């Protein structure tokens, strides 16, 4: 039987991604993504994880507020909250992160326009 676990979102980073490394030396970043739900509604906040070369690229080029397209798979995480109640969270393990913001102009390009 075929299966599919893939989702796509467009949103804005809620914080700067910070590159970390596992004990095995594998780079990763985690960041939050705010996805607009429509006028008058609060955004949906998602937890995004990137790995390896993608993590390095995201850390280098994305920052808080950057609009991105994210595609990846859902990963369910079980954890216990402060009151020791078992809960389940949903993370997105990204396979694609594409920056949608326009490339910022350099000082030279801005001076040419003046």
LINVEN-V968945 format. One record per helix or strand of 2 or more residues. SS is the DSSP state (alpha for helix, beta for strand). FROM is the first residue (numbers start at 1). TO is the last residue. Records with the same first field share a line. If there is no record, write none. Layout:
SS = FROM-TO + FROM-TO
This chain:
beta = 7-13 + 20-21 + 27-35 + 44-51 + 67-80 + 86-99
alpha = 52-61 + 107-113
